Amino acid sequence: MAGDQKAKGKKEQLKGKAKEAVGRATRDVPLEAEGRAEQAKGDARQAKEKTKDIFKH
């Protein structure tokens, strides 16, 4: 399960980076902001799973 959540977090980070890049290239400020938010969500998910791993061992 933890592996699935880590993968989901990584996917959110990559998707967010892509949205941010497209938003920046097209000067679409809301899309750029949405990309940054999605990256933050992925970062938070990754951090949560890493913390769980630390306490599991």
The first five atom37 places (N, CA, C, CB, O) and aatype in JSON, in Angstrom:
{
  "aatype": [12, 0, 7, 3, 5, 11, 0, 11, 7, 11, 11, 6, 5, 10, 11, 7, 11, 0, 11, 6, 0, 19, 7, 1, 0, 16, 1, 3, 19, 14, 10, 6, 0, 6, 7, 1, 0, 6, 5, 0, 11, 7, 3, 0, 1, 5, 0, 11, 6, 11, 16, 11, 3, 9, 13, 11, 8],
  "atom_mask": [
    [1, 1, 1, 1, 1],
    [1, 1, 1, 1, 1],
    [1, 1, 1, 0, 1],
    [1, 1, 1, 1, 1],
    [1, 1, 1, 1, 1],
    [1, 1, 1, 1, 1],
    [1, 1, 1, 1, 1],
    [1, 1, 1, 1, 1],
    [1, 1, 1, 0, 1],
    [1, 1, 1, 1, 1],
    [1, 1, 1, 1, 1],
    [1, 1, 1, 1, 1],
    [1, 1, 1, 1, 1],
    [1, 1, 1, 1, 1],
    [1, 1, 1, 1, 1],
    [1, 1, 1, 0, 1],
    [1, 1, 1, 1, 1],
    [1, 1, 1, 1, 1],
    [1, 1, 1, 1, 1],
    [1, 1, 1, 1, 1],
    [1, 1, 1, 1, 1],
    [1, 1, 1, 1, 1],
    [1, 1, 1, 0, 1],
    [1, 1, 1, 1, 1],
    [1, 1, 1, 1, 1],
    [1, 1, 1, 1, 1],
    [1, 1, 1, 1, 1],
    [1, 1, 1, 1, 1],
    [1, 1, 1, 1, 1],
    [1, 1, 1, 1, 1],
    [1, 1, 1, 1, 1],
    [1, 1, 1, 1, 1],
    [1, 1, 1, 1, 1],
    [1, 1, 1, 1, 1],
    [1, 1, 1, 0, 1],
    [1, 1, 1, 1, 1],
    [1, 1, 1, 1, 1],
    [1, 1, 1, 1, 1],
    [1, 1, 1, 1, 1],
    [1, 1, 1, 1, 1],
    [1, 1, 1, 1, 1],
    [1, 1, 1, 0, 1],
    [1, 1, 1, 1, 1],
    [1, 1, 1, 1, 1],
    [1, 1, 1, 1, 1],
    [1, 1, 1, 1, 1],
    [1, 1, 1, 1, 1],
    [1, 1, 1, 1, 1],
    [1, 1, 1, 1, 1],
    [1, 1, 1, 1, 1],
    [1, 1, 1, 1, 1],
    [1, 1, 1, 1, 1],
    [1, 1, 1, 1, 1],
    [1, 1, 1, 1, 1],
    [1, 1, 1, 1, 1],
    [1, 1, 1, 1, 1],
    [1, 1, 1, 1, 1]
  ],
  "atom_positions": [
    [[0.82, -1.19, 0.0], [0.0, 0.0, 0.0], [0.87, 1.26, 0.0], [-0.94, -0.01, 1.2], [0.58, 2.22, -0.71]],
    [[1.92, 1.24, 0.8], [2.79, 2.42, 0.87], [3.43, 2.69, -0.48], [3.88, 2.23, 1.96], [3.6, 3.85, -0.87]],
    [[3.77, 1.65, -1.19], [4.36, 1.82, -2.52], [3.4, 2.48, -3.48], [0.0, 0.0, 0.0], [3.79, 3.3, -4.31]],
    [[2.13, 2.11, -3.37], [1.11, 2.72, -4.22], [0.98, 4.21, -3.93], [-0.25, 2.03, -4.02], [0.86, 5.01, -4.86]],
    [[1.01, 4.59, -2.67], [0.88, 5.98, -2.28], [2.11, 6.78, -2.7], [0.65, 6.09, -0.77], [2.0, 7.93, -3.12]],
    [[3.29, 6.17, -2.6], [4.51, 6.84, -3.04], [4.46, 7.09, -4.54], [5.76, 6.01, -2.67], [4.82, 8.17, -5.01]],
    [[4.0, 6.09, -5.28], [3.88, 6.24, -6.73], [2.86, 7.3, -7.08], [3.5, 4.89, -7.38], [3.05, 8.09, -8.01]],
    [[1.77, 7.33, -6.34], [0.74, 8.34, -6.58], [1.29, 9.74, -6.32], [-0.49, 8.07, -5.7], [0.99, 10.68, -7.06]],
    [[2.08, 9.88, -5.26], [2.71, 11.16, -4.94], [3.66, 11.6, -6.04], [0.0, 0.0, 0.0], [3.67, 12.77, -6.42]],
    [[4.45, 10.67, -6.55], [5.4, 10.99, -7.61], [4.65, 11.39, -8.88], [6.32, 9.79, -7.89], [5.06, 12.31, -9.58]],
    [[3.56, 10.7, -9.16], [2.75, 11.01, -10.33], [2.17, 12.42, -10.22], [1.61, 9.98, -10.5], [2.16, 13.17, -11.2]],
    [[1.69, 12.78, -9.02], [1.15, 14.13, -8.81], [2.23, 15.19, -9.0], [0.53, 14.24, -7.4], [1.98, 16.24, -9.58]],
    [[3.43, 14.9, -8.51], [4.53, 15.85, -8.66], [4.85, 16.08, -10.14], [5.79, 15.34, -7.93], [4.99, 17.22, -10.57]],
    [[4.96, 15.01, -10.9], [5.3, 15.12, -12.32], [4.19, 15.81, -13.11], [5.58, 13.75, -12.91], [4.46, 16.64, -13.98]],
    [[2.95, 15.46, -12.81], [1.81, 16.07, -13.48], [1.77, 17.57, -13.17], [0.49, 15.39, -13.05], [1.49, 18.39, -14.05]],
    [[2.04, 17.91, -11.92], [2.06, 19.31, -11.52], [3.16, 20.1, -12.21], [0.0, 0.0, 0.0], [2.95, 21.24, -12.63]],
    [[4.34, 19.49, -12.34], [5.44, 20.16, -13.03], [5.08, 20.42, -14.49], [6.73, 19.31, -12.96], [5.39, 21.48, -15.03]],
    [[4.42, 19.46, -15.11], [4.02, 19.62, -16.51], [3.0, 20.75, -16.64], [3.44, 18.31, -17.07], [3.11, 21.6, -17.53]],
    [[2.01, 20.77, -15.76], [1.0, 21.83, -15.81], [1.63, 23.2, -15.57], [-0.1, 21.57, -14.77], [1.29, 24.17, -16.25]],
    [[2.54, 23.27, -14.63], [3.2, 24.53, -14.34], [3.99, 25.02, -15.56], [4.12, 24.4, -13.12], [3.95, 26.2, -15.9]],
    [[4.7, 24.11, -16.21], [5.49, 24.47, -17.38], [4.6, 24.95, -18.53], [6.34, 23.28, -17.84], [4.92, 25.94, -19.19]],
    [[3.5, 24.25, -18.76], [2.59, 24.65, -19.83], [1.95, 26.0, -19.49], [1.49, 23.57, -20.04], [1.83, 26.87, -20.35]],
    [[1.56, 26.17, -18.24], [0.98, 27.44, -17.81], [1.94, 28.59, -17.97], [0.0, 0.0, 0.0], [1.55, 29.68, -18.38]],
    [[3.2, 28.35, -17.64], [4.22, 29.39, -17.78], [4.45, 29.72, -19.26], [5.55, 28.95, -17.11], [4.59, 30.88, -19.63]],
    [[4.5, 28.68, -20.1], [4.76, 28.88, -21.52], [3.61, 29.61, -22.21], [4.99, 27.54, -22.2], [3.83, 30.41, -23.13]],
    [[2.39, 29.34, -21.78], [1.23, 29.96, -22.42], [0.73, 31.18, -21.67], [0.11, 28.95, -22.54], [-0.28, 31.78, -22.04]],
    [[1.44, 31.55, -20.62], [1.07, 32.68, -19.76], [-0.33, 32.51, -19.17], [1.13, 33.99, -20.57], [-1.09, 33.47, -19.01]],
    [[-0.65, 31.25, -18.85], [-1.92, 30.91, -18.21], [-1.67, 30.8, -16.71], [-2.53, 29.56, -18.8], [-1.3, 29.73, -16.21]],
    [[-1.86, 31.91, -16.01], [-1.53, 31.98, -14.58], [-2.32, 30.96, -13.75], [-1.81, 33.4, -14.06], [-1.72, 30.31, -12.89]],
    [[-3.63, 30.79, -13.98], [-4.35, 29.78, -13.18], [-3.82, 28.36, -13.38], [-5.83, 29.82, -13.52], [-3.75, 27.58, -12.42]],
    [[-3.46, 28.01, -14.59], [-2.91, 26.68, -14.85], [-1.56, 26.5, -14.16], [-2.77, 26.43, -16.37], [-1.27, 25.44, -13.61]],
    [[-0.76, 27.54, -14.2], [0.54, 27.51, -13.53], [0.36, 27.31, -12.02], [1.32, 28.81, -13.81], [1.08, 26.52, -11.41]],
    [[-0.59, 28.02, -11.45], [-0.87, 27.9, -10.01], [-1.4, 26.51, -9.68], [-1.87, 28.96, -9.56], [-1.05, 25.93, -8.65]],
    [[-2.24, 25.99, -10.54], [-2.78, 24.64, -10.33], [-1.65, 23.61, -10.35], [-3.84, 24.3, -11.42], [-1.66, 22.66, -9.57]],
    [[-0.69, 23.8, -11.23], [0.46, 22.91, -11.3], [1.29, 22.96, -10.03], [0.0, 0.0, 0.0], [1.71, 21.92, -9.52]],
    [[1.51, 24.17, -9.51], [2.27, 24.29, -8.25], [1.51, 23.63, -7.1], [2.54, 25.78, -7.93], [2.12, 22.98, -6.24]],
    [[0.2, 23.79, -7.07], [-0.61, 23.18, -6.02], [-0.54, 21.65, -6.09], [-2.07, 23.65, -6.12], [-0.44, 20.96, -5.07]],
    [[-0.6, 21.14, -7.31], [-0.53, 19.69, -7.48], [0.83, 19.15, -7.05], [-0.82, 19.31, -8.94], [0.92, 18.07, -6.47]],
    [[1.88, 19.89, -7.35], [3.22, 19.48, -6.9], [3.28, 19.45, -5.38], [4.29, 20.43, -7.46], [3.85, 18.53, -4.8]],
    [[2.71, 20.45, -4.75], [2.72, 20.51, -3.28], [1.95, 19.33, -2.69], [2.1, 21.84, -2.79], [2.37, 18.76, -1.69]],
    [[0.86, 18.98, -3.32], [0.08, 17.83, -2.85], [0.91, 16.54, -2.96], [-1.24, 17.7, -3.66], [0.9, 15.7, -2.06]],
    [[1.62, 16.4, -4.08], [2.48, 15.24, -4.26], [3.63, 15.22, -3.27], [0.0, 0.0, 0.0], [4.0, 14.17, -2.74]],
    [[4.2, 16.4, -3.0], [5.28, 16.5, -2.01], [4.79, 16.08, -0.64], [5.83, 17.94, -1.96], [5.47, 15.35, 0.08]],
    [[3.59, 16.53, -0.28], [3.03, 16.19, 1.03], [2.78, 14.69, 1.14], [1.72, 16.96, 1.27], [3.05, 14.09, 2.18]],
    [[2.27, 14.1, 0.08], [2.01, 12.65, 0.09], [3.32, 11.88, 0.24], [1.28, 12.22, -1.2], [3.39, 10.9, 0.99]],
    [[4.36, 12.32, -0.48], [5.67, 11.66, -0.38], [6.23, 11.78, 1.03], [6.66, 12.27, -1.4], [6.75, 10.81, 1.58]],
    [[6.13, 12.96, 1.62], [6.65, 13.18, 2.97], [5.91, 12.3, 3.98], [6.52, 14.66, 3.37], [6.52, 11.74, 4.89]],
    [[4.59, 12.2, 3.82], [3.79, 11.37, 4.73], [4.23, 9.92, 4.66], [2.31, 11.49, 4.39], [4.38, 9.26, 5.69]],
    [[4.44, 9.43, 3.46], [4.84, 8.03, 3.3], [6.25, 7.79, 3.82], [4.75, 7.62, 1.83], [6.53, 6.73, 4.4]],
    [[7.14, 8.74, 3.64], [8.5, 8.59, 4.18], [8.47, 8.56, 5.69], [9.41, 9.72, 3.68], [9.21, 7.8, 6.32]],
    [[7.63, 9.39, 6.29], [7.49, 9.4, 7.74], [6.95, 8.08, 8.24], [6.57, 10.55, 8.19], [7.43, 7.55, 9.25]],
    [[5.97, 7.54, 7.54], [5.43, 6.23, 7.93], [6.51, 5.16, 7.87], [4.25, 5.85, 7.0], [6.58, 4.29, 8.74]],
    [[7.36, 5.22, 6.83], [8.44, 4.25, 6.71], [9.43, 4.34, 7.85], [9.15, 4.44, 5.41], [9.91, 3.32, 8.34]],
    [[9.73, 5.56, 8.29], [10.67, 5.75, 9.39], [10.15, 5.08, 10.65], [10.92, 7.24, 9.64], [10.91, 4.4, 11.35]],
    [[8.89, 5.27, 10.95], [8.32, 4.72, 12.18], [7.99, 3.24, 12.08], [7.09, 5.48, 12.55], [7.78, 2.57, 13.09]],
    [[7.94, 2.73, 10.87], [7.64, 1.31, 10.67], [8.84, 0.45, 11.03], [7.21, 1.05, 9.22], [8.68, -0.68, 11.5]],
    [[10.04, 0.96, 10.82], [11.25, 0.16, 11.03], [11.78, 0.33, 12.41], [12.31, 0.51, 10.04], [12.8, -0.28, 12.76]]
  ]
}
